[in-house]
């Protein structure tokens, strides 16, 4: 379940960055680093809601005690 959540958050951060600021990653490695930082910081606001619903959904798929 942890790997699934990590993958979903990574994809969501990428789509957030592409939808909000597609041209921020300019200026070689420095620009990419700044764009990544801005994407993650901007994503934190919506992170709590997404985490709640993703956890509810994954608990239905992977119930507690399931091995």
Secondary structure, DSSP 8 states (H G I E B T S, - for coil): -HHHHHHHHHHHHHHHHHHH-TT---SHHHHHHHHHHHHHHHHHHHHHHHHHHHHHHHHHHS-TT--
